[in-house]
Amino acid sequence: MLEFLDLLCAALIARDDEDVRLLLRHPVGRELPREVREEALAIAALPVESHRAPMKTLWFRYAMEQLQRDEFAFLHSPQLDLPFIPPLPSSLVLVPPQESDQDAALAEQHSWR
């Protein structure tokens, strides 16, 4: 994939419309994200004097390089364990206070006025 993206970036920087379209018709080119394909077609159609850089394509290439680099990194790193925190005993669970009969009578007295 990285070799393909290198070819695509080179064709985009050279504004080689034929090579860009040929690369985008390739099976790997069809798997590219929509934004990258659209940018490639737009930049390929620009004149050679244009200074627009294929930023989305370059970013996608960078992201693929990072994924390839980190693909097997987990094999060389220790496993991360989350500490087990046991649940609180039921005696420590907070329960809302019950309304007393006196409070209920007081609330009733004030509500009908």
C-alpha positions in Angstrom: 0.0 0.0 0.0 2.8 2.4 0.8 4.5 1.8 -2.5 1.2 2.5 -4.3 0.7 5.7 -2.3 4.3 6.8 -3.1 3.5 6.3 -6.8 0.2 8.2 -6.5 1.9 11.1 -4.6 4.7 11.3 -7.2 2.1 11.4 -10.0 0.1 14.1 -8.2 3.1 16.3 -7.6 4.1 15.9 -11.3 0.4 16.7 -12.2 0.5 13.6 -14.5 -3.2 13.2 -15.2 -2.8 9.9 -17.1 -0.8 8.2 -14.3 -3.2 9.4 -11.6 -6.2 8.1 -13.4 -4.4 4.8 -14.1 -3.5 4.4 -10.5 -7.0 5.2 -9.3 -8.4 2.5 -11.6 -6.0 -0.1 -10.0 -7.7 -2.4 -7.4 -5.7 -0.7 -4.6 -6.7 2.7 -5.9 -10.4 1.7 -5.6 -9.9 1.0 -1.9 -8.7 4.5 -1.1 -11.0 6.8 0.9 -13.4 8.9 -1.1 -11.6 12.2 0.0 -8.3 10.9 -1.2 -9.7 9.8 -4.6 -11.5 13.2 -5.1 -8.4 15.2 -4.1 -6.3 13.1 -6.6 -8.7 13.7 -9.4 -9.0 17.5 -8.6 -5.2 18.0 -8.3 -4.5 15.9 -11.5 -6.8 18.3 -13.4 -4.9 21.4 -12.3 -2.2 23.0 -14.5 1.4 22.1 -13.9 2.1 25.6 -12.5 -0.3 25.1 -9.7 1.2 24.9 -6.2 -1.6 22.9 -4.5 -0.2 20.0 -2.5 -2.0 16.6 -2.1 -2.5 17.1 1.6 -5.2 14.4 2.1 -3.2 11.9 0.1 0.0 12.7 2.0 -1.8 12.5 5.4 -3.4 9.1 4.4 0.1 7.8 3.4 1.5 9.0 6.8 -1.4 7.2 8.6 -0.8 4.0 6.7 2.9 4.1 7.5 2.1 4.6 11.2 -0.3 1.6 11.1 2.2 -0.6 9.4 4.9 0.4 11.9 2.7 -0.3 14.9 1.0 -3.4 13.5 3.0 -5.8 15.5 4.2 -3.5 18.3 1.9 -5.2 20.8 4.0 -8.4 20.4 7.0 -6.6 21.9 5.3 -4.8 24.7 4.0 -6.1 28.1 0.3 -6.6 28.5 -1.5 -3.8 30.2 -3.6 -5.0 33.1 -6.3 -2.9 34.8 -6.3 -3.2 38.5 -9.3 -5.1 40.0 -11.2 -3.0 42.5 -13.7 -5.1 44.4 -17.2 -3.6 44.8 -18.1 -1.9 48.1 -19.8 -4.0 50.8 -23.5 -3.4 50.9 -23.2 -1.8 54.3 -21.4 1.1 52.7 -23.9 1.7 49.9 -25.5 5.1 50.4 -29.3 4.9 50.7 -31.5 8.1 50.6 -33.0 8.9 54.0 -36.7 7.8 54.5 -39.2 10.6 54.9 -40.5 10.5 58.5 -44.3 10.7 59.4 -43.7 14.1 60.9 -42.1 15.5 57.7 -44.9 14.0 55.6 -47.6 15.7 57.8 -45.7 19.0 57.6 -45.5 18.8 53.9 -49.2 18.0 53.6 -50.0 20.9 55.9 -48.1 23.4 53.7 -49.4 22.0 50.4 -53.1 22.7 50.8 -52.7 26.4 51.7 
